[in-house]
Amino acid sequence: MRSKTHFAVFFLLITLSLQAADQKQGQQYYLKPDQTADLAAETKLNTAKQSCENWAIAAGLETMLQRQNVPLDQSFWVMRLNGGELCVDDTPSIDALKLVVNHDFVLDDGRHVRLEIQFEPGPPISVDPVIAGLKLQQVTLLLWRGHPYYLTGVTYDERIGRDGTRFFEVKEIRLANTYPKLPGVTFQKGRDDPAEIQGILSVSVVTK
């Protein structure tokens, strides 16, 4: 219930802040409805070699790292997570992922890199980073109902004040499956339950 409450509080705070600004400054907001931000259609998103949750997470790690020039594939991550190329139906916990990912690695070309899991629990309370990341073509995973999906796009309303203040309200989140041969899905405000979103996952790379 905490994530659902945070989601509701976020939109309540937006409403209250808009009302307060209107009353205090006579602020008026220009509404730009149904704005979109999406990954490019040609973005390569690897799918799991086996339709198991541990492989799905590993495929996501493989994709996010490939886009940062770190060629550590999903088999590598499954071996580190499970000690062999096993099929596990439960999604690895964030703590388990951090134990195997948050390390220094020496790549085949001799580069030394530091990897670190970034995880924002629950539904996205601040949507600005989500929109900005998509516009920068950054790949992230959204964990929904215990399964990782690629976050590929959002539709949102944008409100712009006369002083340049901007507010965003997400209406739809578009997702691609990490399992092979399965269609994408959408999370829609008002239809789906925000409490079922476990969070947004990414991985950062620092070259040493």
N, C-alpha and C positions, 0 to 999 in steps of 0.2 A: 504493500500500500504506500510505502514511502515514495517510490518513484512516481506513482500516480498523483500523489499529493503535491510533489514538487512541480509536476507538469501543470497542474491546475493553478498552483500558486504563481507560477511564471506568467501565465496569461492574465491572472488577476492583477499582478503587479503592473503589467503593461497597461491594462485598462485604467488602474488607479493613477499611474504616472501621467497618462495622457490627459485624464480629467483634471489632475492637479495643475499640469502645465497650462491647460486651456483656461482654468479659472484664474491663475496667477498672472499669466502673460497675455491672455487672449490668443494663445497659440492656436493656429489652425493647421491641420495636416492634409497634405495631398495624398490620396490613395492611388497606388499603382498595383492593381490586383493581378494575380496569376502570373507573377514573375517566375522564371525558371533558371535553374543552374544544373548542368549535367556534365558527366564525363563524356568525352568524345566517343562517337560510335565505334571507332577503331581501337579503343583502349583494350589491350589484351588482359583478360581476367582468367587466370588459370582455375580449372575445376579439379576436384578431388579425384585421385586415381582409384579410390575406393569410396563408395557411398557410406561413409562413417564419419562421425563428428570430429574425431581426431584428425582424419585426413582433410576434412573441410577447413578446419583451422589452419592446418599445415599449408594447404593450397593458398589460403589468404596471406599467410606469412611469405610464401614464395613470391606471390604477385607483388606485394608491397615492397619487398626487398629488391626484386628485379628492377622495379622502377627507380630504385636508388643505387643501381649498379652493384648490387650484392647478390651474386649467383648461388644462393643456398636454397636447394629445391625442397619440395614437400617431403620427399623420402628422408632427407637429412633431418627434418624437424620431427617426423614421426618416430624415427630411431631415437632421437634425444628424449622425446616425450614418453615413449612406451618401451624402449629397450629392444625394439624389433618392429618389423612392418606389420603390426597388428591392427585389427579393426575394432575400435572402441566406440560404442554408441553414445557415450556421454561426452559433452563438450568439456575440454580441459578447463579447470578453474583458472582465473587470472593469476593467482599465486603460483600455480603449476607452470603457467606460461612464463612468468617472470623468472622462475628458477632456471629454465632452460634457455631463455632468450637474452636476459640481461647479463651479457658477458662481453669480454673482448674476444674477437675472432681474427685469425690470420687466414686470409683468402688464398686461393691457389696462385694468384698473381703477386703474392707477397704483401699486399696491402693489409694494414691492421685497422680494424673497425671496432667500434663499440656500439652494440645494439641495445635498445631499451624499449620495452612495451609502454605505450601510452594508453590509458584507459579512462574514459569518462563514464561513470556508472549511471544507469537510468536513462530516461529519454533526454534528448538534448535540451537543456534549460536555456542556454545561450545558443541561438541558431546562427549567429554571425560567423563563428569559425567553420560551421558546416558549409554554409554558402560560399565562404571565401575559399575553403579547401577544394570544393568542386570546381570553382572558377579557375583555380590553379592546377586542376587535373590531378589532385592528390587522391589516392585510393585508400579507403578505410573500410573496416568491417563493422556492420551493425549487428549486434546479437539480439535476436528476436525469437521468443519462445524456445530458447535453448539452442538455436541454430544460427551459425554465422552467414550473413549475406553481404555482398558488396553493395555499398551505398553509392548508387549511380546517378541519382538526381533528386531534386526537390522542386516543388511548386510552392510559392509563398506570396503573401501580400506584403507590400512595402508601404509604410507611411512615412512621409517626409515633411518635417516642420519647416516653418519659414526661416528658422535659425540653423537649418541644416541637420537637425536631429533626425535620426532614422530609427524606425522600429520594424522588425520583421516577424511575421507569423506564418509558420509552416502549415500548409494544408495537406500536402501529400509528400511522402518519401518513396522514391523508386529504388527497388532492390534487385540485384541479380544473384542467382543461386550459386553457391559454391559446389553444389552437386552437379554432375554432368547431365546434360539432356533434360533439365528441368527449367520451365519458364520462369521469368522474373515475376516478382510480386510487388504490391504496393501497400504501404501503411497510410491510411487516410484518417485525418482528424475527424472525430465524431463517429467514426465507424469502428475503429480498432482501439484496443485498450493500451494506453501508454505504459501501464504497469507491467506489460509483457515485454517491454524493451529492457534488456539487461544492460545495454551500454554501447558505446562506440570505441572500437579498438584500432590502434595504429601502431607502427613501430618506427622509431627514429634511428638514424645512422649517423655516427660521428667518425670521420676518418682520423686516425691517430698518427 
